[in-house]
Amino acid sequence: MLEIIALYFLTIHNGKIAAQKGLKPLTWKINTILAWIIGEIIGVFIGMAIFGFNNLILIMLFALPCAFGGFHFIKHTLEKKPDQNSTNFEQSID
């Protein structure tokens, strides 16, 4: 339950960044949710490989940071994009 609440607020955060960049917030919110789920699934599989199938708590404690990594991947991708109102003063004149 806490994970869903955290994902809700993180999705809103990435949506605000996307709007600032002049991109569609809904697209980036969906990307954030998908990256979270994919990161968590990858974390579960790696956690099962490391800790075995019977250690559910350790597996989930490993999967949660992997899911958070998915959020950071989308956030980093958004932050690299230029702002909507920014101008590039370093354009070369040929």
VOBA-1610 file (N, C-alpha, C; in pm, whole numbers, padded with zeros to 5 digits, always signed):
BEGIN
Met+00081-00119+00000Met+00000+00000+00000Met+00086+00126+00000Leu+00190+00127+00081Leu+00279+00243+00085Leu+00352+00261-00048Glu+00377+00150-00114Glu+00443+00157-00243Glu+00355+00227-00347Ile+00227+00202-00343Ile+00134+00266-00436Ile+00126+00415-00409Ile+00125+00453-00282Ile+00122+00595-00246Ile+00250+00664-00292Ala+00363+00600-00271Ala+00491+00657-00316Ala+00492+00671-00468Leu+00445+00570-00538Leu+00441+00575-00684Leu+00350+00686-00733Tyr+00240+00710-00664Tyr+00148+00818-00699Tyr+00219+00953-00695Phe+00290+00980-00586Phe+00357+01109-00572Phe+00476+01121-00667Leu+00548+01013-00690Leu+00661+01017-00783Leu+00613+01037-00927Thr+00498+00980-00959Thr+00440+00999-01092Thr+00398+01144-01112Ile+00340+01204-01011Ile+00303+01346-01019Ile+00428+01431-01038His+00535+01397-00968His+00661+01472-00978His+00715+01468-01122Asn+00718+01349-01181Asn+00767+01338-01318Asn+00673+01406-01417Gly+00544+01406-01389Gly+00449+01477-01474Gly+00474+01627-01474Lys+00509+01682-01358Lys+00539+01825-01349Lys+00666+01859-01426Ile+00765+01771-01418Ile+00889+01794-01493Ile+00860+01790-01643Ala+00778+01693-01686Ala+00744+01682-01828Ala+00669+01806-01876Ala+00578+01858-01796Ala+00504+01979-01834Ala+00598+02098-01845Gln+00696+02106-01757Gln+00795+02213-01761Gln+00877+02205-01890Lys+00901+02084-01937Lys+00979+02064-02058Lys+00895+02078-02185Gly+00765+02097-02169Gly+00677+02110-02285Gly+00636+01977-02344Leu+00643+01870-02267Leu+00607+01736-02312Leu+00473+01697-02251Lys+00412+01593-02304Lys+00284+01546-02253Lys+00305+01477-02118Pro+00248+01530-02010Pro+00267+01469-01878Pro+00213+01327-01867Leu+00099+01299-01931Leu+00039+01167-01920Leu+00132+01058-01975Thr+00197+01088-02086Thr+00291+00991-02145Thr+00403+00958-02048Trp+00456+01060-01984Trp+00569+01039-01893Trp+00524+00979-01760Lys+00400+01003-01721Lys+00347+00937-01603Lys+00332+00788-01628Ile+00283+00752-01746Ile+00270+00611-01782Ile+00408+00546-01791Asn+00504+00619-01849Asn+00641+00567-01856Asn+00698+00544-01717Thr+00668+00633-01624Thr+00716+00618-01486Thr+00657+00493-01422Ile+00529+00471-01440Ile+00464+00352-01383Ile+00523+00225-01444Leu+00539+00224-01575Leu+00596+00106-01641Leu+00740+00080-01598Ala+00820+00186-01587Ala+00958+00170-01544Ala+00964+00118-01400Trp+00873+00165-01315Trp+00866+00117-01177Trp+00836-00033-01174Ile+00735-00074-01250Ile+00695-00215-01250Ile+00805-00303-01309Ile+00864-00260-01420Ile+00972-00339-01481Ile+01092-00347-01388Gly+01127-00236-01324Gly+01238-00238-01228Gly+01211-00331-01112Glu+01087-00332-01066Glu+01053-00420-00954Glu+01056-00567-00995Ile+01008-00597-01115Ile+01012-00736-01163Ile+01156-00783-01178Ile+01241-00698-01235Ile+01382-00733-01248Ile+01443-00755-01110Gly+01410-00667-01015Gly+01460-00681-00879Gly+01415-00809-00812Val+01291-00852-00839Val+01240-00977-00782Val+01319-01095-00837Phe+01341-01097-00968Phe+01416-01208-01027Phe+01560-01213-00978Ile+01625-01098-00968Ile+01761-01096-00916Ile+01762-01134-00769Gly+01665-01085-00694Gly+01654-01120-00552Gly+01632-01269-00531Met+01550-01331-00617Met+01530-01477-00607Met+01657-01552-00640Ala+01736-01500-00734Ala+01861-01565-00769Ala+01963-01554-00655Ile+01960-01443-00585Ile+02058-01422-00477Ile+02014-01489-00347Phe+01889-01467-00307Phe+01842-01510-00175Phe+01763-01640-00175Gly+01728-01692-00289Gly+01647-01812-00294Gly+01499-01778-00298Phe+01417-01880-00313Phe+01274-01860-00331Phe+01198-01843-00199Asn+01258-01880-00087Asn+01186-01880+00040Asn+01201-01752+00121Asn+01289-01664+00082Asn+01314-01541+00158Asn+01239-01423+00095Leu+01108-01423+00113Leu+01023-01322+00048Leu+01055-01181+00096Ile+01084-01163+00221Ile+01113-01029+00274Ile+01241-00974+00214Leu+01345-01056+00207Leu+01470-01010+00148Leu+01454-00982-00002Ile+01375-01063-00068Ile+01351-01042-00211Ile+01282-00908-00233Met+01179-00879-00153Met+01107-00752-00169Met+01191-00632-00126Leu+01276-00651-00026Leu+01366-00543+00013Leu+01470-00515-00095Phe+01499-00613-00176Phe+01590-00594-00289Phe+01515-00534-00408Ala+01389-00574-00427Ala+01312-00528-00543Ala+01271-00382-00533Leu+01246-00333-00413Leu+01200-00195-00397Leu+01302-00092-00445Pro+01430-00104-00411Pro+01526-00009-00468Pro+01540-00021-00620Cys+01521-00140-00672Cys+01523-00156-00818Cys+01406-00083-00883Ala+01290-00088-00820Ala+01174-00016-00869Ala+01198+00134-00863Phe+01258+00180-00753Phe+01290+00321-00739Phe+01392+00364-00844Gly+01479+00271-00884Gly+01574+00298-00992Gly+01503+00322-01124Gly+01392+00252-01148Gly+01312+00277-01267Gly+01257+00418-01270Phe+01210+00466-01155Phe+01164+00605-01144Phe+01278+00702-01176His+01395+00676-01120His+01508+00765-01143His+01554+00764-01288Phe+01541+00650-01354Phe+01576+00644-01495Phe+01489+00739-01577Ile+01359+00736-01553Ile+01267+00825-01625Ile+01292+00970-01586Lys+01315+00995-01459Lys+01341+01132-01413Lys+01469+01187-01478His+01572+01106-01484His+01698+01148-01545His+01678+01176-01695Thr+01600+01092-01762Thr+01572+01112-01904Thr+01498+01244-01925Leu+01403+01274-01839Leu+01329+01400-01849Leu+01417+01521-01821Glu+01502+01510-01722Glu+01587+01624-01686Glu+01689+01658-01793Lys+01725+01561-01877Lys+01820+01586-01984Lys+01757+01662-02100Lys+01627+01660-02111Lys+01558+01729-02220Lys+01556+01880-02193Pro+01561+01961-02298Pro+01562+02108-02277Pro+01426+02159-02230Asp+01430+02269-02156Asp+01307+02334-02110Asp+01231+02392-02229Gln+01102+02411-02209Gln+01017+02462-02315Gln+01053+02605-02352Asn+01085+02687-02255Asn+01111+02828-02279Asn+01259+02861-02288Ser+01345+02762-02287Ser+01489+02791-02293Ser+01532+02815-02436Thr+01632+02899-02450Thr+01690+02925-02582Thr+01834+02879-02579Asn+01879+02833-02690Asn+02015+02783-02699Asn+02103+02896-02756Phe+02185+02954-02669Phe+02269+03065-02711Phe+02400+03018-02772Glu+02424+02890-02770Glu+02550+02837-02821Glu+02535+02781-02962Gln+02443+02834-03038Gln+02426+02789-03175Gln+02538+02845-03260Ser+02592+02760-03343Ser+02701+02806-03429Ser+02645+02876-03552Ile+02713+02979-03592Ile+02672+03054-03710Ile+02765+03013-03822Asp+02710+02954-03925Asp+02792+02908-04039Asp+02772+02995-04159
//
